[in-house]
Amino acid sequence: MSKDKFDRHAALARLDMDQLWQLCGHDGHASAEFGEDVRAALDRYRPGPDPKFRLNAEDRKGRYRRLTKALDALRIEIETMHPQLVWELESAGIDVEPDEFVKISVGTRHEGLSYGEYVLDGLAESVAQLSDVVPAAMGQTKASRGRPKQNAGLEQVITALALTYEKHTGKRPLEGYRQDGLDASQPYKGPFFEFLSAVLWCFNGREFPSGHAIGDAARRAFGLRK
């Protein structure tokens, strides 16, 4: 294993759930549900640069080519589907049809269709639409404006942790938020930012990302800055 390999198990083990629970305004030990929610919010977060947000042009072209082939194969499969399969899919749709399906289909072009017919028709339409979009997206591989934000992964985990914080405190994350220009290490203040820093710094095993990076990413996540 590479020495740079991120150890998610060890990172989660470092979290002091009781401390985080108390930062949310509670006494005693953290509830099991709270611990599960915090871990779920961190499920896809990996500290530092994440390749999924930084694919180079050649990688993106390769993925788009595979997507194009998959869409073509699915389109052909739908168009040449054996009548017996069509009938069985349409019949099976009855067993999984949502209760509100008939109501929401009234007045639309899907009115009168079985749920199975509706799903097949919608899939064919979506495949055709995405097949039109992919070539245009492939053209973006040469444009620098298509480059994702550097801290996109950090913004995502902050958004997830904000939902966890709000669920277990009943407070909006930006309640009590303020900026302190005199504190160079952690200029963004407030109960949620204290909770956020405690989670991320403990998860990472050090004070990373910086207070500036956390605050800037949070402000972007909440639409306070571009």
VORO-813234 format. One record per residue (C-alpha): residue in one letter; residue number from 1; z, x, y. Coordinates in steps of 0.1 Angstrom, whole numbers, plus 5000, padded with zeros to 4 digits. Layout:
<pt residuo="A" num="NUM" w="Z" u="X" v="Y"/>
...
//
This chain:
<pt residuo="M" num="1" w="5000" u="5000" v="5000"/>
<pt residuo="S" num="2" w="4991" u="5013" v="5034"/>
<pt residuo="K" num="3" w="5021" u="5024" v="5056"/>
<pt residuo="D" num="4" w="5006" u="5001" v="5083"/>
<pt residuo="K" num="5" w="5006" u="4971" v="5060"/>
<pt residuo="F" num="6" w="5026" u="4943" v="5077"/>
<pt residuo="D" num="7" w="5056" u="4932" v="5055"/>
<pt residuo="R" num="8" w="5059" u="4895" v="5062"/>
<pt residuo="H" num="9" w="5088" u="4890" v="5038"/>
<pt residuo="A" num="10" w="5108" u="4917" v="5055"/>
<pt residuo="A" num="11" w="5099" u="4903" v="5089"/>
<pt residuo="L" num="12" w="5111" u="4868" v="5080"/>
<pt residuo="A" num="13" w="5143" u="4882" v="5065"/>
<pt residuo="R" num="14" w="5152" u="4898" v="5098"/>
<pt residuo="L" num="15" w="5153" u="4865" v="5116"/>
<pt residuo="D" num="16" w="5189" u="4854" v="5124"/>
<pt residuo="M" num="17" w="5185" u="4816" v="5121"/>
<pt residuo="D" num="18" w="5221" u="4809" v="5132"/>
<pt residuo="Q" num="19" w="5215" u="4828" v="5164"/>
<pt residuo="L" num="20" w="5182" u="4810" v="5170"/>
<pt residuo="W" num="21" w="5199" u="4777" v="5163"/>
<pt residuo="Q" num="22" w="5226" u="4785" v="5189"/>
<pt residuo="L" num="23" w="5199" u="4794" v="5214"/>
<pt residuo="C" num="24" w="5187" u="4759" v="5209"/>
<pt residuo="G" num="25" w="5221" u="4746" v="5221"/>
<pt residuo="H" num="26" w="5237" u="4739" v="5187"/>
<pt residuo="D" num="27" w="5269" u="4752" v="5171"/>
<pt residuo="G" num="28" w="5275" u="4765" v="5137"/>
<pt residuo="H" num="29" w="5249" u="4773" v="5111"/>
<pt residuo="A" num="30" w="5212" u="4765" v="5114"/>
<pt residuo="S" num="31" w="5200" u="4735" v="5095"/>
<pt residuo="A" num="32" w="5176" u="4740" v="5066"/>
<pt residuo="E" num="33" w="5149" u="4720" v="5084"/>
<pt residuo="F" num="34" w="5152" u="4743" v="5115"/>
<pt residuo="G" num="35" w="5147" u="4774" v="5094"/>
<pt residuo="E" num="36" w="5117" u="4759" v="5076"/>
<pt residuo="D" num="37" w="5101" u="4749" v="5110"/>
<pt residuo="V" num="38" w="5106" u="4784" v="5125"/>
<pt residuo="R" num="39" w="5091" u="4801" v="5094"/>
<pt residuo="A" num="40" w="5062" u="4776" v="5094"/>
<pt residuo="A" num="41" w="5055" u="4784" v="5131"/>
<pt residuo="L" num="42" w="5053" u="4821" v="5122"/>
<pt residuo="D" num="43" w="5032" u="4815" v="5090"/>
<pt residuo="R" num="44" w="4999" u="4829" v="5103"/>
<pt residuo="Y" num="45" w="5013" u="4853" v="5130"/>
<pt residuo="R" num="46" w="5007" u="4890" v="5125"/>
<pt residuo="P" num="47" w="5020" u="4913" v="5153"/>
<pt residuo="G" num="48" w="4995" u="4934" v="5170"/>
<pt residuo="P" num="49" w="4957" u="4932" v="5171"/>
<pt residuo="D" num="50" w="4944" u="4906" v="5146"/>
<pt residuo="P" num="51" w="4909" u="4911" v="5131"/>
<pt residuo="K" num="52" w="4903" u="4874" v="5130"/>
<pt residuo="F" num="53" w="4902" u="4874" v="5168"/>
<pt residuo="R" num="54" w="4882" u="4906" v="5172"/>
<pt residuo="L" num="55" w="4851" u="4904" v="5149"/>
<pt residuo="N" num="56" w="4823" u="4928" v="5160"/>
<pt residuo="A" num="57" w="4788" u="4915" v="5164"/>
<pt residuo="E" num="58" w="4776" u="4926" v="5129"/>
<pt residuo="D" num="59" w="4806" u="4909" v="5112"/>
<pt residuo="R" num="60" w="4799" u="4877" v="5131"/>
<pt residuo="K" num="61" w="4762" u="4877" v="5123"/>
<pt residuo="G" num="62" w="4770" u="4881" v="5086"/>
<pt residuo="R" num="63" w="4795" u="4852" v="5086"/>
<pt residuo="Y" num="64" w="4770" u="4830" v="5105"/>
<pt residuo="R" num="65" w="4743" u="4839" v="5079"/>
<pt residuo="R" num="66" w="4767" u="4829" v="5051"/>
<pt residuo="L" num="67" w="4776" u="4797" v="5069"/>
<pt residuo="T" num="68" w="4739" u="4789" v="5074"/>
<pt residuo="K" num="69" w="4732" u="4794" v="5036"/>
<pt residuo="A" num="70" w="4762" u="4772" v="5027"/>
<pt residuo="L" num="71" w="4751" u="4744" v="5050"/>
<pt residuo="D" num="72" w="4715" u="4746" v="5037"/>
<pt residuo="A" num="73" w="4729" u="4744" v="5001"/>
<pt residuo="L" num="74" w="4751" u="4714" v="5009"/>
<pt residuo="R" num="75" w="4723" u="4696" v="5027"/>
<pt residuo="I" num="76" w="4700" u="4700" v="4997"/>
<pt residuo="E" num="77" w="4728" u="4689" v="4974"/>
<pt residuo="I" num="78" w="4734" u="4657" v="4994"/>
<pt residuo="E" num="79" w="4697" u="4649" v="4998"/>
<pt residuo="T" num="80" w="4690" u="4654" v="4960"/>
<pt residuo="M" num="81" w="4722" u="4639" v="4947"/>
<pt residuo="H" num="82" w="4717" u="4620" v="4915"/>
<pt residuo="P" num="83" w="4720" u="4582" v="4919"/>
<pt residuo="Q" num="84" w="4748" u="4581" v="4893"/>
<pt residuo="L" num="85" w="4769" u="4606" v="4914"/>
<pt residuo="V" num="86" w="4762" u="4586" v="4945"/>
<pt residuo="W" num="87" w="4773" u="4554" v="4928"/>
<pt residuo="E" num="88" w="4805" u="4570" v="4914"/>
<pt residuo="L" num="89" w="4814" u="4585" v="4947"/>
<pt residuo="E" num="90" w="4809" u="4552" v="4965"/>
<pt residuo="S" num="91" w="4830" u="4534" v="4938"/>
<pt residuo="A" num="92" w="4858" u="4560" v="4938"/>
<pt residuo="G" num="93" w="4860" u="4556" v="4976"/>
<pt residuo="I" num="94" w="4877" u="4522" v="4971"/>
<pt residuo="D" num="95" w="4908" u="4539" v="4956"/>
<pt residuo="V" num="96" w="4913" u="4562" v="4986"/>
<pt residuo="E" num="97" w="4900" u="4540" v="5014"/>
<pt residuo="P" num="98" w="4925" u="4541" v="5044"/>
<pt residuo="D" num="99" w="4940" u="4507" v="5053"/>
<pt residuo="E" num="100" w="4924" u="4507" v="5088"/>
<pt residuo="F" num="101" w="4889" u="4516" v="5076"/>
<pt residuo="V" num="102" w="4874" u="4481" v="5078"/>
<pt residuo="K" num="103" w="4889" u="4475" v="5112"/>
<pt residuo="I" num="104" w="4877" u="4507" v="5128"/>
<pt residuo="S" num="105" w="4842" u="4504" v="5113"/>
<pt residuo="V" num="106" w="4836" u="4469" v="5128"/>
<pt residuo="G" num="107" w="4809" u="4471" v="5155"/>
<pt residuo="T" num="108" w="4798" u="4505" v="5145"/>
<pt residuo="R" num="109" w="4767" u="4516" v="5125"/>
<pt residuo="H" num="110" w="4791" u="4520" v="5095"/>
<pt residuo="E" num="111" w="4801" u="4483" v="5094"/>
<pt residuo="G" num="112" w="4795" u="4469" v="5060"/>
<pt residuo="L" num="113" w="4795" u="4503" v="5042"/>
<pt residuo="S" num="114" w="4820" u="4511" v="5015"/>
<pt residuo="Y" num="115" w="4843" u="4540" v="5023"/>
<pt residuo="G" num="116" w="4824" u="4562" v="4999"/>
<pt residuo="E" num="117" w="4791" u="4555" v="5016"/>
<pt residuo="Y" num="118" w="4807" u="4561" v="5050"/>
<pt residuo="V" num="119" w="4820" u="4595" v="5039"/>
<pt residuo="L" num="120" w="4787" u="4606" v="5024"/>
<pt residuo="D" num="121" w="4768" u="4594" v="5055"/>
<pt residuo="G" num="122" w="4793" u="4612" v="5078"/>
<pt residuo="L" num="123" w="4791" u="4644" v="5058"/>
<pt residuo="A" num="124" w="4753" u="4644" v="5060"/>
<pt residuo="E" num="125" w="4754" u="4639" v="5097"/>
<pt residuo="S" num="126" w="4780" u="4666" v="5103"/>
<pt residuo="V" num="127" w="4760" u="4691" v="5082"/>
<pt residuo="A" num="128" w="4729" u="4684" v="5102"/>
<pt residuo="Q" num="129" w="4748" u="4687" v="5135"/>
<pt residuo="L" num="130" w="4765" u="4720" v="5126"/>
<pt residuo="S" num="131" w="4732" u="4734" v="5113"/>
<pt residuo="D" num="132" w="4718" u="4729" v="5149"/>
<pt residuo="V" num="133" w="4749" u="4745" v="5165"/>
<pt residuo="V" num="134" w="4750" u="4777" v="5143"/>
<pt residuo="P" num="135" w="4718" u="4793" v="5155"/>
<pt residuo="A" num="136" w="4730" u="4788" v="5191"/>
<pt residuo="A" num="137" w="4763" u="4804" v="5182"/>
<pt residuo="M" num="138" w="4745" u="4833" v="5166"/>
<pt residuo="G" num="139" w="4730" u="4840" v="5200"/>
<pt residuo="Q" num="140" w="4765" u="4846" v="5214"/>
<pt residuo="T" num="141" w="4770" u="4877" v="5193"/>
<pt residuo="K" num="142" w="4751" u="4896" v="5220"/>
<pt residuo="A" num="143" w="4771" u="4881" v="5248"/>
<pt residuo="S" num="144" w="4804" u="4897" v="5259"/>
<pt residuo="R" num="145" w="4815" u="4864" v="5273"/>
<pt residuo="G" num="146" w="4820" u="4852" v="5237"/>
<pt residuo="R" num="147" w="4848" u="4877" v="5231"/>
<pt residuo="P" num="148" w="4881" u="4859" v="5224"/>
<pt residuo="K" num="149" w="4913" u="4866" v="5243"/>
<pt residuo="Q" num="150" w="4932" u="4897" v="5233"/>
<pt residuo="N" num="151" w="4964" u="4877" v="5228"/>
<pt residuo="A" num="152" w="4949" u="4846" v="5212"/>
<pt residuo="G" num="153" w="4972" u="4850" v="5181"/>
<pt residuo="L" num="154" w="5003" u="4854" v="5203"/>
<pt residuo="E" num="155" w="4994" u="4822" v="5222"/>
<pt residuo="Q" num="156" w="4990" u="4803" v="5190"/>
<pt residuo="V" num="157" w="5024" u="4813" v="5177"/>
<pt residuo="I" num="158" w="5040" u="4805" v="5210"/>
<pt residuo="T" num="159" w="5025" u="4770" v="5210"/>
<pt residuo="A" num="160" w="5038" u="4765" v="5174"/>
<pt residuo="L" num="161" w="5073" u="4778" v="5184"/>
<pt residuo="A" num="162" w="5073" u="4755" v="5215"/>
<pt residuo="L" num="163" w="5069" u="4725" v="5192"/>
<pt residuo="T" num="164" w="5097" u="4737" v="5170"/>
<pt residuo="Y" num="165" w="5119" u="4743" v="5201"/>
<pt residuo="E" num="166" w="5112" u="4709" v="5216"/>
<pt residuo="K" num="167" w="5118" u="4691" v="5182"/>
<pt residuo="H" num="168" w="5152" u="4707" v="5178"/>
<pt residuo="T" num="169" w="5164" u="4706" v="5214"/>
<pt residuo="G" num="170" w="5148" u="4675" v="5228"/>
<pt residuo="K" num="171" w="5138" u="4696" v="5258"/>
<pt residuo="R" num="172" w="5104" u="4706" v="5270"/>
<pt residuo="P" num="173" w="5098" u="4744" v="5268"/>
<pt residuo="L" num="174" w="5093" u="4749" v="5305"/>
<pt residuo="E" num="175" w="5126" u="4732" v="5315"/>
<pt residuo="G" num="176" w="5145" u="4759" v="5334"/>
<pt residuo="Y" num="177" w="5116" u="4782" v="5336"/>
<pt residuo="R" num="178" w="5115" u="4807" v="5364"/>
<pt residuo="Q" num="179" w="5102" u="4842" v="5373"/>
<pt residuo="D" num="180" w="5124" u="4871" v="5382"/>
<pt residuo="G" num="181" w="5105" u="4899" v="5399"/>
<pt residuo="L" num="182" w="5135" u="4922" v="5398"/>
<pt residuo="D" num="183" w="5136" u="4923" v="5359"/>
<pt residuo="A" num="184" w="5107" u="4945" v="5349"/>
<pt residuo="S" num="185" w="5113" u="4942" v="5312"/>
<pt residuo="Q" num="186" w="5116" u="4904" v="5310"/>
<pt residuo="P" num="187" w="5104" u="4888" v="5342"/>
<pt residuo="Y" num="188" w="5101" u="4853" v="5327"/>
<pt residuo="K" num="189" w="5133" u="4834" v="5324"/>
<pt residuo="G" num="190" w="5145" u="4802" v="5309"/>
<pt residuo="P" num="191" w="5161" u="4788" v="5276"/>
<pt residuo="F" num="192" w="5128" u="4786" v="5258"/>
<pt residuo="F" num="193" w="5118" u="4822" v="5268"/>
<pt residuo="E" num="194" w="5151" u="4835" v="5256"/>
<pt residuo="F" num="195" w="5145" u="4817" v="5223"/>
<pt residuo="L" num="196" w="5109" u="4830" v="5221"/>
<pt residuo="S" num="197" w="5119" u="4866" v="5227"/>
<pt residuo="A" num="198" w="5147" u="4864" v="5201"/>
<pt residuo="V" num="199" w="5122" u="4851" v="5175"/>
<pt residuo="L" num="200" w="5094" u="4875" v="5182"/>
<pt residuo="W" num="201" w="5114" u="4907" v="5188"/>
<pt residuo="C" num="202" w="5135" u="4901" v="5156"/>
<pt residuo="F" num="203" w="5104" u="4892" v="5136"/>
<pt residuo="N" num="204" w="5087" u="4924" v="5148"/>
<pt residuo="G" num="205" w="5118" u="4946" v="5144"/>
<pt residuo="R" num="206" w="5116" u="4958" v="5180"/>
<pt residuo="E" num="207" w="5110" u="4946" v="5215"/>
<pt residuo="F" num="208" w="5073" u="4939" v="5209"/>
<pt residuo="P" num="209" w="5053" u="4922" v="5223"/>
<pt residuo="S" num="210" w="5067" u="4931" v="5257"/>
<pt residuo="G" num="211" w="5084" u="4905" v="5279"/>
<pt residuo="H" num="212" w="5053" u="4906" v="5301"/>
<pt residuo="A" num="213" w="5030" u="4899" v="5272"/>
<pt residuo="I" num="214" w="5052" u="4870" v="5259"/>
<pt residuo="G" num="215" w="5055" u="4855" v="5294"/>
<pt residuo="D" num="216" w="5018" u="4858" v="5302"/>
<pt residuo="A" num="217" w="5007" u="4844" v="5268"/>
<pt residuo="A" num="218" w="5032" u="4815" v="5272"/>
<pt residuo="R" num="219" w="5019" u="4807" v="5307"/>
<pt residuo="R" num="220" w="4983" u="4806" v="5294"/>
<pt residuo="A" num="221" w="4994" u="4785" v="5264"/>
<pt residuo="F" num="222" w="5010" u="4760" v="5288"/>
<pt residuo="G" num="223" w="4980" u="4761" v="5313"/>
<pt residuo="L" num="224" w="4999" u="4779" v="5340"/>
<pt residuo="R" num="225" w="4974" u="4807" v="5342"/>
<pt residuo="K" num="226" w="4939" u="4815" v="5329"/>
//
